[in-house]
Amino acid sequence: MTYLLYTLSLISSCYEMVIIGLAFRERLTWRFSLSWLGIILALQFLQQAATAWWSQLPLALIWIVPLTIVDTIMATRLLNTHWLIVLPIILSLNALKRLIGGIGGTFLKFALSADDPMRLRQAIGLGDLTASINLIGAAALGLPIIILIGLLAHHFVSRTNVLAFFQQVKVATSDYWLVFLEYAAYVLAYCYALEQPVVTQTYIAVVATLVFGTTTAYLVINNNNRLTDNQLLAQVTTTNEQLVQHQTQLESFHDDYRNTLLNLNHYIRNNDVAGLKAYYQKLAGAPAASPLTTTTITTLNQLNNPELRGLIYAKVETAASRGVQLQLNLTQPIIIKADHPIKVGRLLGNLLDTAIDNAAQTDQPVTLTIQALPREVVQLQVSYTVSETTSQWSASLPDQQSLADDQLQVTTQLNDQQVVATLTITA
């Protein structure tokens, strides 16, 4: 029974580990947890022996300093961050733990109607039964609260970038002085507090929690702002470098483009077609073999619309470069009258691009059928095949409805794996 009570009296020493472990439980392993717990329990036995051997030493040097150092080292390894950021957090959790324990001990003191001051030295070694019950009871009452705090901390961590902050933060020289002064003040405060009755310890814990919690929050927020500023500054620097590079390229392109136009203008003014052709071929490079056959050119010549004819020429070449055959079905001369030729070209271009993308996956041809209907209505139908795995084929189609109006209508039908997209133009 004595060993059971002694074990229970050591629970509160693990509270910092419990909160941090629950908050960052995705990074915690069983091996790491058992190692951390074993170090704390071994430390507790050493602290008991040290208290008996050096009874004149302040309790804070025995019961606070070693524990906070161990927790700082283990939490630093767990979070893969700098110890200077972790130590203030450990001090804040230690102060919060002592506040919860102090409230629980004060409650039990009044519940037991005890006149005993309930100092910590009375409970060490379980020599004083009343003080021991007070210590064990306070630890047991505080455990559910500690677990709840850990779960709330995990809820906060999982919805923010706290872990990324810990891993990226850079500390400044001034932070060392702030943390050193904070740690020294905390130890000195509890050198006095741990010799006092439990009620006095509770009052001191309230002040310590507020002061060191605020200091820790300031340190974390200040470093986070510094990290954010550095990241923004780096982004601005990179953006400026890219803008300078783009500006240089744009100026170079502007000069080249102006010179090219001047040269072209010279050939046009002198009506030098041969020179113009030779100069253009030098600019464009060696002409590639054109996929346009005589039949295709003859078929397209029946379309009395230069803009659409040029667009279809380009799409035939694009399809050929991707190994897709774009077949044209146009049997009679057709005149397309549209108030918005740019919209027509954009709609037809989008339909053909979608068809070519899908046909490249199925090795099937794309068919473009252009036919005239009564009342000056023209229909352009794009037919192609989609693969069996393209279950969301409609999601790949561009949103044409924003371009459609009373004169332009787009409909799409899917029969098995065959897609027929129709662009209807009403004069």
Residue pairs with C-beta under 8 A, 6 or more apart in sequence:
2 126
5 126
5 132
5 136
6 126
8 136
8 139
8 140
9 123
9 126
9 132
9 135
9 136
9 139
10 41
10 44
11 139
11 140
11 143
12 97
12 101
12 138
12 139
12 142
13 40
13 43
13 44
13 67
14 37
14 40
15 93
15 97
15 142
15 143
15 146
16 67
16 71
16 75
16 90
16 93
16 94
16 97
17 36
17 37
17 40
17 71
17 74
18 146
18 147
18 150
19 93
19 146
19 149
19 150
19 153
20 71
20 75
20 78
20 89
20 93
20 150
21 28
21 33
21 36
21 150
22 147
22 150
22 151
22 153
22 154
23 150
23 153
23 154
23 156
23 157
24 78
24 79
24 154
24 157
24 163
25 154
27 78
27 79
27 163
28 78
32 74
32 77
32 78
35 74
36 74
39 70
39 74
40 67
40 70
40 71
43 66
43 67
43 70
46 66
47 62
47 63
47 66
47 67
48 124
48 125
50 57
50 62
51 57
51 59
51 62
51 63
51 121
51 124
51 125
52 125
54 62
58 191
58 194
58 195
59 120
59 121
59 190
59 191
59 194
59 195
60 187
60 188
60 190
60 191
60 193
60 194
61 187
61 191
63 120
63 194
64 94
64 186
64 187
64 190
64 194
65 187
67 94
68 87
68 90
68 91
68 94
68 183
71 90
71 93
71 94
72 83
72 86
72 87
72 90
73 83
75 86
75 89
75 90
76 82
76 83
76 86
79 86
79 163
79 166
79 167
80 166
80 167
81 166
81 167
81 169
82 169
82 170
82 171
84 171
84 175
84 176
84 179
85 166
85 169
85 171
85 219
85 220
85 223
87 179
87 183
88 179
88 182
88 212
88 215
88 216
88 219
88 220
89 216
89 220
91 182
91 183
91 186
91 212
91 216
92 209
92 212
92 213
92 216
94 186
95 186
95 205
95 208
95 209
95 212
95 213
96 149
96 209
96 213
97 142
97 146
98 190
98 201
98 205
98 208
99 202
99 205
99 206
99 208
99 209
100 141
100 142
100 145
100 146
101 138
101 139
101 142
101 205
102 138
102 198
102 199
102 201
102 202
102 205
103 202
104 137
104 138
104 139
104 141
104 142
105 118
105 134
105 135
105 137
105 138
105 198
105 201
105 202
106 198
106 199
106 202
107 141
108 133
108 134
108 137
108 138
108 141
109 116
109 118
109 134
109 198
109 199
112 130
112 133
112 134
114 130
114 134
116 122
116 128
116 130
116 131
116 134
117 197
117 198
118 130
118 131
118 134
118 197
118 198
119 131
119 195
119 196
119 197
119 198
120 135
120 194
120 195
120 201
121 195
122 128
122 130
122 131
122 132
123 131
123 132
123 134
123 135
126 132
134 198
138 198
156 162
157 163
165 220
165 223
165 224
165 227
168 227
169 223
169 224
169 227
170 223
170 226
170 227
170 230
171 223
172 223
172 226
175 219
175 223
178 215
178 219
179 219
182 212
182 215
186 208
186 212
189 204
189 208
190 204
190 208
192 204
193 200
193 201
193 204
193 205
193 208
194 201
196 204
260 283
263 279
264 276
264 279
264 280
267 273
267 275
267 276
267 279
268 276
281 287
290 317
291 316
291 317
291 319
291 320
292 313
292 316
292 317
296 316
296 328
299 328
299 330
300 309
300 312
300 313
300 328
300 330
301 309
302 330
302 332
302 333
302 334
303 309
303 312
303 330
303 333
303 334
303 336
303 370
304 333
304 334
304 335
304 336
305 335
305 336
305 341
307 341
307 344
307 345
308 336
308 341
308 344
308 345
308 348
311 345
311 348
311 349
312 328
312 348
312 352
312 368
315 326
315 349
315 352
315 353
315 356
316 326
316 328
318 356
319 325
319 326
319 352
319 356
319 359
319 366
320 326
322 356
322 360
323 360
323 363
324 356
324 359
324 360
324 365
324 366
325 365
325 366
326 352
326 356
326 365
326 366
326 368
327 365
327 366
327 367
327 368
328 368
328 370
329 367
329 368
329 369
329 370
330 369
330 370
330 371
331 371
332 372
334 370
334 371
334 372
334 378
336 344
336 378
336 425
337 376
337 425
337 427
338 344
338 407
338 408
338 425
338 427
339 407
340 405
340 407
340 408
343 403
343 405
343 408
344 408
344 423
344 425
346 403
347 400
347 403
347 404
347 408
347 410
347 423
348 380
348 382
348 423
350 398
350 400
351 380
351 382
351 400
351 410
351 421
351 423
352 366
352 368
352 382
353 398
354 396
354 397
354 398
354 421
355 366
355 382
355 383
355 384
355 419
355 421
356 366
356 384
357 396
358 384
358 385
358 386
358 387
358 390
358 393
358 396
358 419
359 365
359 366
359 384
359 385
361 386
361 387
361 390
362 384
362 385
362 386
362 387
362 417
364 384
364 385
365 384
366 382
366 383
366 384
367 381
367 382
367 383
367 384
368 380
368 381
368 382
369 379
369 380
369 381
369 383
370 378
370 379
370 380
370 381
371 378
371 379
371 381
372 378
373 379
375 426
375 427
376 426
376 427
377 424
377 425
377 426
377 427
378 424
378 425
379 422
379 423
379 424
379 425
380 422
380 423
380 425
381 420
381 421
381 422
381 423
382 420
382 421
382 422
382 423
383 418
383 419
383 420
383 421
384 418
384 419
385 417
385 418
385 419
386 393
386 414
386 417
386 419
387 417
388 417
390 396
393 414
393 419
394 412
394 414
397 412
397 421
400 410
401 410
403 410
404 410
406 426
407 425
407 426
407 427
408 423
408 424
408 425
408 426
409 423
409 424
409 426
410 421
410 422
410 423
410 424
411 421
411 422
411 424
412 419
412 420
412 421
412 422
413 419
413 420
413 421
413 422
